[in-house]
């Protein structure tokens, strides 16, 4: 695509020039961002996503269309509920981070609303192309990973080993959801590529084929559900278009023929069978994953059953935002059935997660507000192609959110916010003219988001120093590193974890270590923390507490518990 300019209408205060390569990059970069440095692997990707949202908003400018006020009120209410039901043990960091996520999604909604006007068709195409190229590039990365060739691109991608494909998203389900969103974008762009020269049509076919191969390589069952839903809905819409064409020969055909779309399903399964044959032995196939199910103790049924038990313990106010992993550990001996064997810090179902951490009433308000938005928008009556694409993108995120937690990651927060703005724009509402500050609000929101990114980046670089070898730290943090990391608003728990794991327990500091271990246990109830809690409790003469924690330890982490009893190292990865 060549450079173009999109201009607002005469009554629009904004008049912006758009550079397609820059806009493509801003949309694609969050999905392709490769940096994972520091104690939390997704922080830099999150901050990069927020930076791209702010830049997109500055490009979009103050348009005459804004998100429908109820959308912004719903987002604000969600942030307030998270702040109200915060954990008293984790400090401000978890709820401040969550509020920043909600703010970033709201900022992205302004970008989405700015794409609604009909004279922004070119910018709408930039959104679709950004997602399409993010998916295509990730597909190439994923296939290189699948065949253990990703080392050729180090450090721009990871090397998970043969049979694993997830691009730079580090989870197969996230990778599959990106591929699904790219497929939706490709379907929206079909008419543009079909009416162009033969090379463009071949390019479209090639990209869609690449995306289907990548979807199969992910071996994601969530991705399979998404592909089936996309194909089914698209085939239905394509059939409806052809029925309209029979009644009106001028009616447009924007999608491939229904049978062509339906042929993607057997093609997907053929690719899923072929890929592991080409990779050699030891590579799991989609058929194996479907037939064998989850490993023992990893089933979502077990996970959801455990979470429902925890919900029943605190149904009204929840355990507190960020407390699910602690609650899961504390209930090691109390579950009536099987126990999910890993550290459980997310319910892998958004309504259920909100219920366990915020309580049923708060979860009902948040989920009910979103459901009301969807019902009033009546997606089943939708005919506008751009809005249909937005509904498809939102549908992928919602389906994924019922099985995992994509909204904990920046790229999906960006797309979710864009969809909110596109689908619930104030275009047809009188409220749009009732915002006297509407012209400056997007610029202010972008500035605030940039300030958040700037502060969080500085603070994260600072606290990450303790997780680096001494000779790799910044000069100012080579000595007395821990003492210089106090006062972090966003990453205080990571600092506390580092301090605990670096401190040897003795009779002289047992009380201090015990108090710190109790706090850190709420942040990360893992073996290194539990051992410090047990050992400090024993030194303080709290033998009953030590026995209780040891029992929980033996159930939650039997392998590490056995190593601890034998006096062997539990984990050599401490900072």
DODORO-640233 format. One record per residue (C-alpha): y, z negated, x negated; residue number from 1; residue in three letters. Coordinates in steps of 0.001 Angstrom, whole numbers, plus 524288, in hexadecimal, padded with zeros to 5 digits. Each point is the difference from the previous one (the first is absolute). Layout:
! DODORO-640233
Y,Z,X,NUM,ALA
...
***
This chain:
! DODORO-640233
80000,80000,80000,1,UNK
80D7C,8031F,7FB18,2,UNK
80B92,7F6DD,8009E,3,UNK
806AD,7FF10,80D02,4,UNK
80ABC,7F83D,8068D,5,UNK
7FF1C,7F902,80CFC,6,UNK
80CC4,7FCFA,806AD,7,UNK
802BA,7F6C6,80B2C,8,UNK
80671,804DF,80C52,9,UNK
80EA0,7FFB4,80213,10,UNK
7FFF7,7F2CC,80698,11,UNK
7F761,7FA13,7F580,12,UNK
80702,7F82C,7F57B,13,UNK
7F572,80326,7F611,14,UNK
7FF64,80C94,7F87E,15,UNK
7F5E3,7FFE2,7F544,16,UNK
7F9D2,809C5,7F6CF,17,UNK
7F173,7FE32,7FE0A,18,UNK
7F832,80402,7F429,19,UNK
7F1F3,8026F,80457,20,UNK
7F9C5,7FC7B,7F2DC,21,UNK
806F4,7F2E1,7FFD9,22,UNK
7FC6B,7FD0B,80E1C,23,UNK
7F1E6,80429,7FDA4,24,UNK
7FF6C,7F6D2,7F46C,25,UNK
805E1,7F499,80784,26,UNK
7F5B6,8015E,80A9C,27,UNK
7F487,80294,7F6EC,28,UNK
80331,7F69E,7F4DB,29,UNK
7FBE5,7F352,806E5,30,UNK
7F245,80598,801BF,31,UNK
7FF43,804F4,7F1F0,32,UNK
80676,7F4C4,7F8CB,33,UNK
7F6D2,7FC40,7F4CB,34,UNK
805A7,7F355,7FA5A,35,UNK
7F836,7F392,802D7,36,UNK
8050C,7F6B1,7F58B,37,UNK
800E7,7F15C,80214,38,UNK
7F82C,7F602,807B5,39,UNK
800ED,8072B,80D1E,40,UNK
7FB86,80E19,7FF33,41,UNK
807A9,8052C,80BB0,42,UNK
80D7F,7FA4E,7FCFE,43,UNK
80565,80BA0,7F868,44,UNK
7FADF,8098E,80A20,45,UNK
80664,7F7D3,80A9D,46,UNK
80D10,7FFB8,7F916,47,UNK
7FF4B,80E92,7FD15,48,UNK
7FD82,80280,80E7E,49,UNK
80BDF,7F803,803EE,50,UNK
80848,80719,7F5F5,51,UNK
7FBC4,80D02,805D7,52,UNK
80340,7FB38,80DC7,53,UNK
80DB2,7FC28,7FBBE,54,UNK
80203,80D16,7F92D,55,UNK
7FB2C,80781,80BEA,56,UNK
80962,7F880,808A2,57,UNK
80B67,80347,7F72E,58,UNK
7FBF7,80E54,800BD,59,UNK
7FEC9,7FF75,80EC9,60,UNK
80D57,7F9C1,801BC,61,UNK
805A7,7F99E,80C2E,62,UNK
7FB06,808AB,80AED,63,UNK
8033D,7FFCB,80E58,64,UNK
7F204,7FBC0,802CC,65,UNK
7FB5E,7F239,7FD23,66,UNK
7F352,7F8DA,802D5,67,UNK
7FF22,7FB23,80DE3,68,UNK
80593,7F211,7FFD5,69,UNK
7F368,7FA35,8056D,70,UNK
7F8E1,804D8,7F3E2,71,UNK
8097D,7F8D1,7F738,72,UNK
7FF3C,7F3DF,8089A,73,UNK
7F122,80081,7FF5B,74,UNK
8004A,800EB,7F133,75,UNK
809D3,7F4E2,7FF2A,76,UNK
7F7D5,7F783,80913,77,UNK
7F3EF,80299,7F7A1,78,UNK
80769,7FBA7,7F3D8,79,UNK
804D4,7F3B7,806CC,80,UNK
7F251,7FC4C,80495,81,UNK
7FAAF,80188,7F22D,82,UNK
80AEF,7F759,7FACE,83,UNK
7FDDF,7F5C0,80A9A,84,UNK
7F15C,7FF1F,7FDD7,85,UNK
8009E,7FFED,7F135,86,UNK
7F6E2,7F7D8,7F7CA,87,UNK
805E3,7F308,7FB78,88,UNK
7F7D0,800CE,7F39A,89,UNK
8033B,80D8C,7FAE2,90,UNK
80EB5,7FEEB,7FF8A,91,UNK
8094E,80AB1,8040F,92,UNK
7F995,80B23,7F878,93,UNK
7F5FF,804EB,80A24,94,UNK
8092B,80045,80BA1,95,UNK
80B60,8055D,7F818,96,UNK
7F73E,80B1A,7FB8D,97,UNK
7FB8F,8026E,80DF4,98,UNK
80DF8,8001B,804FE,99,UNK
8037C,809BC,7F549,100,UNK
7F4BD,8089F,80490,101,UNK
80508,7FFA8,80DFB,102,UNK
80DBE,80318,7FB3D,103,UNK
7FAEC,80B8C,7F806,104,UNK
7F8AC,80543,80BDD,105,UNK
80C64,7FEA1,80827,106,UNK
807B4,80732,7F59D,107,UNK
7F5E3,80AEE,8001F,108,UNK
80194,80094,80ECD,109,UNK
80E2A,8041D,7FDFD,110,UNK
7FB15,80B35,7F786,111,UNK
7F646,803DC,80A87,112,UNK
80A78,7FFB8,80A8D,113,UNK
8089D,808B3,7F78B,114,UNK
7F552,80A73,80071,115,UNK
7FFD4,800E2,80ECB,116,UNK
80B37,809BF,80275,117,UNK
7FB7D,80DF8,80225,118,UNK
80904,804DD,7F535,119,UNK
7F813,7F818,7F621,120,UNK
7F3ED,8089E,800B5,121,UNK
800C5,802AD,7F16D,122,UNK
8004A,7F180,7FCD0,123,UNK
7F48F,7FDFB,80935,124,UNK
7F899,80A0E,7F807,125,UNK
8035A,7F883,7F3A9,126,UNK
7F976,7F3EE,805D1,127,UNK
7F3B3,807CD,80304,128,UNK
7FFDF,8068F,7F2AB,129,UNK
8020A,7F302,7F91A,130,UNK
7F3FA,7FA4C,80685,131,UNK
7F857,80C89,7FDFC,132,UNK
80295,80071,7F16C,133,UNK
7FD9A,7F175,7FE93,134,UNK
7F2BF,8022A,8063D,135,UNK
7FCEC,80C2C,7F808,136,UNK
80399,7F9D2,7F2F3,137,UNK
7F890,7F3A0,8038B,138,UNK
7F456,80865,803D7,139,UNK
7FFC7,80610,7F26D,140,UNK
8010F,7F283,7F9C3,141,UNK
7F54B,7FAE5,808DA,142,UNK
7F69C,80B00,7FCB1,143,UNK
8026F,7FE17,7F183,144,UNK
7FCCF,7F1A1,80200,145,UNK
7F3F3,80356,80800,146,UNK
7FA7C,80813,7F4D8,147,UNK
80476,7F643,7F59C,148,UNK
80A20,80944,7FA2F,149,UNK
80C24,7F7E0,802F3,150,UNK
80133,7FBF7,7F1D0,151,UNK
8064C,80D3B,7FDB9,152,UNK
80BFD,7FB25,8076D,153,UNK
800E9,7F224,7FAB9,154,UNK
8090D,7F88A,801ED,155,UNK
8048C,8078D,80BF4,156,UNK
7F40F,7FC0E,807BF,157,UNK
7F4C7,7F658,7FF3E,158,UNK
7F1CE,801E7,7FBF9,159,UNK
7F788,7F93E,80A44,160,UNK
7F351,80679,7FBC6,161,UNK
7F794,80AE4,80579,162,UNK
7FEAC,80060,80EC0,163,UNK
80CDC,7F8E0,8028D,164,UNK
80BD1,80770,8051D,165,UNK
80CBB,7F9A1,803E2,166,UNK
80B04,8068D,7F86A,167,UNK
80A9F,7F63D,7FC95,168,UNK
7FE33,7F7F4,80C62,169,UNK
7F4E0,7F7B0,7FA4B,170,UNK
7F87E,7FF33,80CDA,171,UNK
7F74F,80A6F,805D7,172,UNK
804D7,7FD5C,80DD7,173,UNK
80E3E,8014B,7FC0E,174,UNK
7FCBF,80C98,7F8F2,175,UNK
7F8EE,80515,80C15,176,UNK
80B7D,7FC7A,808C2,177,UNK
8095E,80771,7F723,178,UNK
7F6EE,80BD3,8008F,179,UNK
7FFB3,7FED4,80ED7,180,UNK
80ED6,7FF8A,800C5,181,UNK
800AC,80BD9,7F711,182,UNK
7F6B7,80729,8093F,183,UNK
80910,7FCE9,80B54,184,UNK
80B9E,80509,7F838,185,UNK
7F848,80C5B,7FCC2,186,UNK
7FD49,8024D,80E67,187,UNK
80E7A,7FE98,80325,188,UNK
80324,809E5,7F543,189,UNK
7F568,80991,80465,190,UNK
80943,808AB,807B7,191,UNK
80940,80157,7F469,192,UNK
7F510,803CF,7F6BD,193,UNK
7F90F,808D3,809E1,194,UNK
80BF6,8087F,80246,195,UNK
802F6,8018D,7F176,196,UNK
7FA19,80928,7F5F3,197,UNK
7F132,7FFD2,7FDC3,198,UNK
8019F,7F798,7F3D8,199,UNK
805F5,7F520,80823,200,UNK
7F4DB,8008B,809BA,201,UNK
7F630,7FF32,7F4EE,202,UNK
8078B,7F4AD,7FA2C,203,UNK
7FF35,7F8C0,80D02,204,UNK
7F15F,80265,80104,205,UNK
7FE27,7FBA8,7F1F1,206,UNK
807A1,7F357,801D6,207,UNK
7F8E4,7FC89,80C96,208,UNK
7F2F1,802A4,7F957,209,UNK
80407,7F75C,7F49A,210,UNK
803D2,7F525,80968,211,UNK
7F2F1,800B7,8070E,212,UNK
7F8D7,7FF3C,7F303,213,UNK
8081E,7F429,7FC26,214,UNK
7FD9E,7F977,80D27,215,UNK
7F15D,8017A,7FDF1,216,UNK
80101,7FB52,7F1DA,217,UNK
80686,7F369,8047C,218,UNK
7F361,7FC2D,80720,219,UNK
808F6,7F82C,808E5,220,UNK
7FA99,7FD30,80D6D,221,UNK
80DD7,7FD4C,8049B,222,UNK
803A9,80D6A,7FABC,223,UNK
7F4BD,80627,80772,224,UNK
804E8,7F9FC,80CBB,225,UNK
80D9E,80531,7FCF9,226,UNK
7FB0A,80DC3,7FD4F,227,UNK
7F813,8000F,80C96,228,UNK
80BE0,7FB55,807BA,229,UNK
80919,80A08,7F9B5,230,UNK
7F696,80B2E,80275,231,UNK
7FD33,7FBD6,80DFF,232,UNK
80E32,7FE29,803FF,233,UNK
80475,80C4A,7F8E0,234,UNK
7F557,80827,80672,235,UNK
80443,7FACF,80D4B,236,UNK
80E44,8037C,7FD66,237,UNK
7FC17,80D6B,7FAAA,238,UNK
7F82B,802AC,80C4F,239,UNK
80BAC,7FBE4,8083B,240,UNK
8089D,8096E,7F854,241,UNK
7F6CC,80B4C,802AC,242,UNK
7FF70,7FCC7,80E60,243,UNK
80EEA,8005F,80036,244,UNK
7FFBD,80D0E,7F8B6,245,UNK
7F77E,805F3,80AA9,246,UNK
80A22,7FBFA,80A11,247,UNK
80BA1,803CB,7F773,248,UNK
7FDEC,80A01,7F509,249,UNK
80C5D,7FAE1,7F939,250,UNK
7FA7C,7F244,7FEC3,251,UNK
7FE72,7FC73,7F17C,252,UNK
7F31F,7FD3E,7F91F,253,UNK
802BB,7F56D,7F60B,254,UNK
7F213,7FC07,7FCA6,255,UNK
7F3A1,80715,7FBAC,256,UNK
7F5F5,80394,80A55,257,UNK
7F870,7F472,805A7,258,UNK
7F301,804D6,7FA8D,259,UNK
80617,8015E,7F288,260,UNK
8047E,7F1F2,8009D,261,UNK
7F2E6,7FB2D,804FD,262,UNK
7F937,80703,7F4D5,263,UNK
8067E,7F644,7F6CC,264,UNK
7F653,7F588,80456,265,UNK
7F362,806AA,7FB68,266,UNK
80773,804CB,7F403,267,UNK
803C2,7F1EB,7FCED,268,UNK
7F1D7,7FB6E,800BF,269,UNK
7FB4C,80B8F,7F7E2,270,UNK
809E8,7FC88,7F57A,271,UNK
7FC3A,7F199,800EA,272,UNK
7F1D6,803E0,7FD69,273,UNK
8033D,80961,7F4E7,274,UNK
80988,7F7A9,7F811,275,UNK
7F643,7F593,7FB6E,276,UNK
7F5FD,80A99,7FCEE,277,UNK
80998,805BD,7F63C,278,UNK
8037B,7F298,7FA7B,279,UNK
7F228,7FC39,7FC40,280,UNK
7F853,7F394,802C4,281,UNK
805FE,7F2DC,802E4,282,UNK
80ADD,8050F,808CA,283,UNK
80034,7FB34,80E00,284,UNK
801A1,80A10,80ABF,285,UNK
8068E,7FEB1,80D31,286,UNK
7F2BC,800FB,80688,287,UNK
7FB3C,7F468,7F805,288,UNK
80C00,7F7F3,8035A,289,UNK
7FE57,80302,80E76,290,UNK
7F174,7FCFD,80014,291,UNK
8000F,7F405,7F731,292,UNK
80C8B,7F9B3,804D5,293,UNK
80775,7F5B6,7F869,294,UNK
7F98E,7F7E7,7F530,295,UNK
7FA44,7F2E5,803DE,296,UNK
80AC2,7F677,803CB,297,UNK
80A9C,80A83,80014,298,UNK
7FEEF,804C0,80DFE,299,UNK
80C63,8007E,80828,300,UNK
7F855,7F9B9,80B06,301,UNK
7FDB4,7F41A,7F762,302,UNK
80E27,80039,7FB83,303,UNK
8057C,800CA,80DD2,304,UNK
7F6A1,7F570,804A2,305,UNK
804EE,7F6F3,7F544,306,UNK
80E1C,802FD,80374,307,UNK
7FD9C,7FD5C,80E73,308,UNK
7FA8B,7F2AF,7FC37,309,UNK
80C86,7FD5D,7F874,310,UNK
80861,804AE,80B5E,311,UNK
7F918,7F649,808D0,312,UNK
803C8,7F506,7F691,313,UNK
80EA9,802AB,80156,314,UNK
801E5,80917,80B9D,315,UNK
80E46,7FD0D,802FC,316,UNK
80724,7FFAD,7F308,317,UNK
7F5F6,805BC,7F6B9,318,UNK
7FD0C,7FB8B,7F240,319,UNK
80D03,804BE,7FAA5,320,UNK
80431,80CDD,7FA16,321,UNK
7F7E6,802C4,7F3D8,322,UNK
7F616,7F52A,80284,323,UNK
7F3FF,807D6,80415,324,UNK
7F969,7FF7D,7F2B3,325,UNK
801CD,7F13A,7FF55,326,UNK
7FAFB,7FE39,80DDF,327,UNK
7F419,80863,7FCE9,328,UNK
7FCEB,7F7EB,7F3F9,329,UNK
801EB,7F303,806FC,330,UNK
7F66C,80448,80A8F,331,UNK
7F546,80364,7F641,332,UNK
7F72A,7F5A3,805EC,333,UNK
8042B,8013F,80E34,334,UNK
7FD2F,80E05,80476,335,UNK
7F56D,80061,80A6E,336,UNK
7FA0B,80C98,7FAAF,337,UNK
800E8,80833,7F3C0,338,UNK
80BBE,7FED0,7F713,339,UNK
807BA,80B83,7FA96,340,UNK
7FD31,7FEE6,7F182,341,UNK
80D00,8040C,7F9DB,342,UNK
80D5C,7F993,7FF98,343,UNK
804E1,80381,80D81,344,UNK
80EC2,801C0,7FFA0,345,UNK
800F0,809D6,80B1F,346,UNK
7F8A8,8010D,80CCA,347,UNK
7FE83,80ED3,7FEA9,348,UNK
8055A,80112,80DBF,349,UNK
80E95,7FE8C,80205,350,UNK
80009,7F926,80D64,351,UNK
7F56F,7F6B8,7FB55,352,UNK
80745,7FD52,7F357,353,UNK
80C82,7FCE3,80761,354,UNK
7F854,7F702,808FD,355,UNK
7F99F,7F83A,7F50B,356,UNK
80C71,7FE35,7F806,357,UNK
80AA0,7FF88,80A86,358,UNK
7F859,7FBC8,80BF9,359,UNK
7FBF6,80747,80C40,360,UNK
80D53,7FF65,806F7,361,UNK
80758,805DD,7F46A,362,UNK
7F584,80A5D,7FE14,363,UNK
800B8,8036D,80E72,364,UNK
80ECE,8016D,7FF48,365,UNK
7FF97,808DD,7F411,366,UNK
7F495,8085F,80468,367,UNK
8048C,7FFF6,80E20,368,UNK
80D7E,804BC,7FC14,369,UNK
7FA2E,80B63,7F88B,370,UNK
7F6BC,80334,80B29,371,UNK
80B7E,8000A,8097D,372,UNK
8071E,80996,7F72B,373,UNK
7F440,80911,7FFDF,374,UNK
7FDB6,7FF68,80EAC,375,UNK
80E2F,802A9,8034F,376,UNK
80039,80B9C,7F6A1,377,UNK
7F435,8061D,80705,378,UNK
7F9EB,8072C,7F479,379,UNK
7F60B,80675,808FB,380,UNK
80B32,80814,805CA,381,UNK
80585,80419,7F2DA,382,UNK
80278,80E6F,7FD84,383,UNK
809EE,80053,7F4DE,384,UNK
7F8D5,803FF,7F362,385,UNK
807BE,7F72A,7F6EC,386,UNK
7FDED,7F428,8089E,387,UNK
7F197,8036D,80128,388,UNK
7FF2A,7FFBB,7F12E,389,UNK
806A1,7F2AB,7FFF3,390,UNK
7F66F,7FB03,80A45,391,UNK
7F4D6,804C9,7F777,392,UNK
80558,7F93C,7F3E4,393,UNK
8021E,7F376,807A6,394,UNK
7F25F,80114,805BE,395,UNK
7F9F1,8008F,7F26B,396,UNK
8073A,7F3AD,7FBEB,397,UNK
7FC92,7F8D4,80C98,398,UNK
7F199,80399,7FF02,399,UNK
7FFC9,7FBE8,7F1C6,400,UNK
806EF,7F33A,80398,401,UNK
7F504,7FCA7,80952,402,UNK
7F659,800A5,7F4B9,403,UNK
80822,7FC2F,7F411,404,UNK
80E0A,7FD3A,7FC29,405,UNK
807AF,80C49,7FC17,406,UNK
80CFD,7F9FC,8040D,407,UNK
7FEDE,7F6AF,7F472,408,UNK
802E2,80BCF,7F753,409,UNK
80CE8,806FA,7FDEF,410,UNK
7FC2A,80E39,802AB,411,UNK
7FAA4,7FCC4,80D66,412,UNK
80BA6,7F757,8031B,413,UNK
808A3,80BCE,7FD51,414,UNK
7F85E,80927,808E8,415,UNK
7FEEC,7F5A1,80A99,416,UNK
80EBC,7FE06,7FFF5,417,UNK
80281,80EAD,8002B,418,UNK
7F73B,8015A,80BED,419,UNK
80708,7F4E0,806FC,420,UNK
80CF2,806F7,7FE22,421,UNK
7FACC,80D59,803E4,422,UNK
7F8E0,7FB8A,80C32,423,UNK
809C8,7F5DD,804B2,424,UNK
80D0A,80600,7FCC7,425,UNK
80BD6,7FC25,80825,426,UNK
802B0,80E7D,8024D,427,UNK
7FE83,7FF0F,80EA3,428,UNK
804D6,7F221,801CA,429,UNK
80DB8,7FB76,80324,430,UNK
7FE2D,7F52C,7F613,431,UNK
80260,809F6,7F538,432,UNK
80E78,80050,80322,433,UNK
800E0,7F133,800F0,434,UNK
7FE99,7FDAE,7F169,435,UNK
80DC2,80060,7FA3F,436,UNK
7FA74,7FC73,7F2B2,437,UNK
7F550,80A4C,8009B,438,UNK
8068B,8092F,7F653,439,UNK
8001D,7F615,7F503,440,UNK
7F353,7F8DB,8030B,441,UNK
7F6D3,809B6,7F920,442,UNK
80811,7FF75,7F38F,443,UNK
8005C,7F129,80072,444,UNK
7F154,7FF7E,80282,445,UNK
7FD62,808FC,7F480,446,UNK
808C1,7F7B8,7F73E,447,UNK
7F910,7F37D,8041D,448,UNK
7F2B3,80623,7FD9D,449,UNK
80454,8049D,7F293,450,UNK
804AE,7F22E,7FCFF,451,UNK
7F2CB,7FA86,80430,452,UNK
7F8FB,809C9,7F74C,453,UNK
808F0,7FCD4,7F4A0,454,UNK
7FE4B,7F14C,80107,455,UNK
7F158,800B8,80276,456,UNK
7FE16,80945,7F475,457,UNK
80755,7F6EF,7F6D1,458,UNK
7F8DD,7F3F8,804EE,459,UNK
7F2AA,80694,7FF46,460,UNK
8023E,804BF,7F212,461,UNK
80421,7F22E,7FC89,462,UNK
7F456,7F8DC,805CE,463,UNK
7F669,80A4C,7FB10,464,UNK
802CC,7FBEC,7F200,465,UNK
7F6AC,7F47E,800FC,466,UNK
7F4FD,8096E,80379,467,UNK
80211,807CA,7F376,468,UNK
7FB53,7FCF9,7F22D,469,UNK
80AB3,7F92E,7F85D,470,UNK
802BF,80BBF,7F740,471,UNK
80202,808D2,80BDC,472,UNK
809F9,7F750,806BE,473,UNK
80E86,80290,8002C,474,UNK
8068A,7F94C,7F459,475,UNK
80714,7F636,808AD,476,UNK
7F30D,7FB6A,805CD,477,UNK
7F76A,7FF14,7F402,478,UNK
80215,7F147,7FEE4,479,UNK
7FFA4,7F5B6,80AD6,480,UNK
7FC9F,80AC4,809A0,481,UNK
7FBCD,7F761,80B4F,482,UNK
80C32,7F7AA,7FF14,483,UNK
80865,80C2F,8014D,484,UNK
7F92E,804ED,80C47,485,UNK
80431,7F557,8095B,486,UNK
80830,802D3,80BF3,487,UNK
7F997,80C88,804A7,488,UNK
801E3,80238,80E99,489,UNK
7F606,80AD3,8019F,490,UNK
7F597,7FD04,7F5D4,491,UNK
7FFE6,7F141,7FEA4,492,UNK
7F1AB,7FF6D,803D1,493,UNK
7FC2D,80956,7F50F,494,UNK
80752,7F730,7F683,495,UNK
7F8F8,7F3FD,8054C,496,UNK
7F2E1,806E3,7FEC0,497,UNK
802D6,80379,7F1D6,498,UNK
8043E,7F21E,7FCDF,499,UNK
7F3A8,7FA5A,80603,500,UNK
7F6A7,8092A,7F907,501,UNK
806AE,7FDBD,7F2F9,502,UNK
7FFB5,7F122,80125,503,UNK
7F443,7F855,7FB38,504,UNK
7FC96,7F444,8085B,505,UNK
80093,7F2B5,7F981,506,UNK
8015C,7F1EB,80453,507,UNK
80E64,80068,7FC73,508,UNK
80372,80B9D,808A3,509,UNK
7F57A,7FEEE,80A85,510,UNK
8099E,7FC19,80AB5,511,UNK
80930,80B4D,7FCE4,512,UNK
7F4E6,809F0,7FF20,513,UNK
7F9FB,7FAE5,80C91,514,UNK
80CC2,80192,80795,515,UNK
80216,80D97,7FA5A,516,UNK
7F1EF,8040E,802E2,517,UNK
8016A,7FBA0,80E1F,518,UNK
80BF6,808C9,80184,519,UNK
7FA2B,80B9E,7F8D7,520,UNK
7F390,7FEE8,80819,521,UNK
80812,8047F,80BB6,522,UNK
80458,80BF3,7F836,523,UNK
7F315,803E7,7F9BD,524,UNK
7F3C6,7F7D7,802A5,525,UNK
7F807,805C1,7F4E4,526,UNK
7F69F,7F994,7F658,527,UNK
809D1,7FD24,7F520,528,UNK
808AB,7F8B2,80998,529,UNK
7F4D8,7F8C5,8067B,530,UNK
7FA8A,7FB58,7F302,531,UNK
80D31,7FA5A,7FC24,532,UNK
800CE,7F913,80D1C,533,UNK
7F24F,7FA29,7FEAE,534,UNK
801C4,7FBC3,7F1EE,535,UNK
80D3E,7F9C4,80269,536,UNK
7FACF,7F90A,80C19,537,UNK
7F4C5,7FA68,7F7F7,538,UNK
8095C,7FB04,7F58D,539,UNK
80824,7F990,80A92,540,UNK
7F413,7F92B,8059E,541,UNK
8000A,807FF,80C89,542,UNK
7F166,80247,7FF92,543,UNK
7FE20,802BE,80E86,544,UNK
80A62,80A85,7FF87,545,UNK
7F9B1,805D5,7F3DD,546,UNK
7F2A0,8004C,806BB,547,UNK
805B7,8068E,80C0D,548,UNK
806E2,80A5A,7F7D5,549,UNK
7F3CA,80232,7F7F8,550,UNK
7F83F,80262,80C76,551,UNK
809FF,809E8,804AC,552,UNK
7FFF7,8061D,7F280,553,UNK
7F12C,8018D,8001C,554,UNK
80077,8071B,80D19,555,UNK
80BF7,80866,7FD9C,556,UNK
7FCC9,80406,7F1F4,557,UNK
7F1B3,7FCFA,7FCFF,558,UNK
7FF96,80828,7F382,559,UNK
80C31,7F9D3,7FA1F,560,UNK
7FB85,7F2A3,80486,561,UNK
7F362,801AA,7F878,562,UNK
8075F,80434,7F3C7,563,UNK
808E9,7F436,80137,564,UNK
7F477,7F6AB,80104,565,UNK
7FA57,80604,7F3A2,566,UNK
80CF4,7FE7C,7F8E4,567,UNK
801DA,80EB0,7FE83,568,UNK
80D09,8072B,801A5,569,UNK
802C5,803D7,80DFC,570,UNK
80A40,80A5B,7FDAD,571,UNK
805A1,804D0,7F351,572,UNK
80B6B,80706,80667,573,UNK
80936,7F476,800E4,574,UNK
80DED,802C9,7FBA3,575,UNK
***
